[in-house]
Structure formats: structure tokens, C-alpha cells
């Protein structure tokens, strides 16, 4: 087995010696350098698989030297993953480093297990990015457990290929996509195909936890920590220790909870309410959201440092309307399930129905398709369901227009709907940007970006 080589760049001899010993014990080959110039010379003469580098090489602690060295390394050796390590945990510095291409940020004093885990993950991700892709769903199913996931379109098989390649790492994964696209199933597949598969998989809907209960829910509490704390409580992170935790709707976290979440993701430790003792935790972080986190970072609605902590790997699930070839196998799967549930062994769907269903926009995605199929099975009371049967059940009464005259849903594309809603809202609120942003649940900056995207000016 080939031994990976790590270049350690740090001006402290004791730190370099300690790290070399740690990596040697864990099967890595190491070289070291004590300043930027010797590091660049070492890179020219020694093959390196990963770089672990300090951010400061003088009495100044601005990190400028480290950022400059990182930028030079990524220009000339872009394929080599870099992990930053520093004694002073500057969050802005970590973000700047990750923007320049660093894959992780470790504080001194480091936790040995966490550091080795981070290095191993970075090396695996590096090989994954360079390696060839598997393109066949059949081939993937032979080696991985994707039994509950239905989909054979090229874009969806590409997602499963990514899952197969990152599952065995400890990389934090961010899953994005519209509501109903199956983000939770992808999260489960990542856990089920990892080395943690026999350990807990804890799901948390962050959108359903109020800020006042966040710490108690996530970190637990001691008896007597507050008025209603009549007994000790185990938090979600402790439940997930040694396994994976699925942070669904992470974009819904309020600013206070984002700070608390960042602490546990960065330090791998937390304190229960009513306790001053830090408790270590080893969890794989898988997050999901249907919100535009990048836009939220720009508008200061989501912390940039937390964003970089959760999305080393990002998986974007396309909406169902962009992969219509997956609709027939999904319908077949739902029908097979409903046969058993309702004891209708002769259930089937006509070809014309499948063609018709494949042409619908499905704003509610797989969840909406599943509900329509089940509703049609229950109401039609027929063994072979036709296009007419599905059409009848899909024609729900339209909602009345709102006072502001917003268009009906389903009559135009999503971009057209969004543009029209913003245009109508600008007219309704007489160009008061603050009122429009508040009405639409956006920040002013996010609203201005959408107005620019759709070439919308203030309504005269």
C-alpha cells in the first residue's frame, strides 16, 4: 500500500516534531519546513500528497504570511490539499484561507484523532476529485446500498456516484435542492454506505426547533439547569456520537444558534446546559437546505464561517421536472408499495398516463408525485389508472388571488413566477424596498440581487 506524504510547515520545532511523530504512528511519510521559502523549495524536490501549514512565521499574528504562501501554493500546486493550523483561532482568517482553497482549519492545541480524521478525509476527497466516474446505475448498485433510492437519469446517477465516492470519508456534506426532492434519502445513503453505518444516524429538523430550545435539544441539559429541567437530557449530538447527524433545514438557523452550531463543528465539543464541562463528540456532519445559502451569506443572514464548515462537499439534487425520465420508475415504485398497502395486486398505470405525468412541472417534486399517485389509487377504484384518472385528481381548485394580485401558481415557470411576484409586490408597496423585502422574507441585499437578475426597476 502506497504511503501518503505530508509536508508540515511550521516555525515551531516542537510542533513539527510532535506532528511528525503523530503522522508516522498513523502510517504517513512526512517532510517539514520552518518558513515559506524552505517550504516552496521542499515542494520542488519532494512529492507531496497533503500540506499542513501554520499561518504565522514572525512575531506578527496577522496571518498575512500564511495567506500569501497558501495563495502561491494553490497557484503552482492546485491539486495538493492544504489544511491550515494556527494557535490563534481567527475565524475571519479561516474563511479567507478556505476561500483561497484550503480544505480545513485546525486550531492549536489540536485533537489527535480529529487531526488524523481531517487529513484522511482531505486525502480521500483529493483522490475522488481526480479519479474516474462510474456512470452506470447497475454498476453502482452492485457495490453500494442504494436500495431505497429510485432514479436512473444521468444527472441523478451522477449524484449517486458522488455519494459512493464521499460516503467512506468524514467530509461534511451539504445537500441542496427544492422541497420534496429527496434530500433526506441521500443523507441516509451517505451514512449507510460509510464506515459509520452500524452507528447512530440522528435526524434533526432545525426549522422546527425554536432558538430558546436549541441548546437543550442539540446539546442536552443537566437536571436543574432551568425551571422545567426535572431530569438530565441527552442532546442530539451526544446521541449521534460515533455516527452521523443530519442537520435538515440548516438555513433556518437564527444567528444565535448559528454561533452555537459553529462551536461544536469547529471544536468537536459542546457543553450541556447547566454544566461547565466540555464534552467531546465524534460525528459525521450531513446538512441539507432548500434555501440559497450563498445568497444568505452575502446578505449576512447566514454566517460565512459556518457555511464553509458544512460544505466541503456539496450535492445539488435537481428538481423532478429536470429529470422526467425518473418519473416512470418512481410511479412504478409507488404503485408496487400501494399494491401491498391496499391489497390491490392488479394495480397498473397506462403508458399514456406515464407520458402525461412525465410532462408536468411538479413544483412539489417527488413528494407531490407520490401524493397524486396515492390519491388517484384511492379515489379511482380502478385496476389500470389512465391519464384521465390522474388529471382528474391533479385538478385541485385554484386559490383565489391575493389582495396584491399575485399570479396563480402552475401557470408559468418558477423564474417567471418569482419575477411577477416581485414586480407585483413593488407596485403594491409603492417601491418601499424594506416593506417588499419583509413581505417576501428576503433581506434588502437579496431582493436587490433578484431585481437585478430579472432586470426589474422600481415601479413607476
Secondary structure, 3 states (H helix, E strand, C coil): CCCCEEEEECCCHHHHHHHHHHHHHCCCEEEEECCHHHHHHHHHHCCCCEEEEECCCCCCCCCHHHHHHHHHHHHHCCCCEEEEEECCCCHHHHHHHHHCCCCEEEECCCCHHHHHHHHHHHHHHHHHHHCCCCCCHHHHHHHCCCCCCCCCCHHHHHHHHHHHHHCCCCCCEEEECCCCCCHHHHHHHHHHCCCCCCCCEEEEEHHHCCCCCHHHHHHEECCCCCCCCCCCEECHHHHCCCCEEEEECHHHCCHHHHHHHHHHHHHCEEECECCCCEEECCCEEEEEECCCHHHHHHCCCCCHHHHHHHCCEEEECCCHHHCCHHHHHHHHHHHHHHHHHHCCCCCEECHHHHHHHHCCCCCCHHHHHHHHHHHHHHHHCCCEECHHHHHHHHCCCCCCCCCCCCCCCCCCCHHHHHHHHHHHHHHHCCCCHHHHHHHHCCCHHHHHHHHHHCCCCCCC
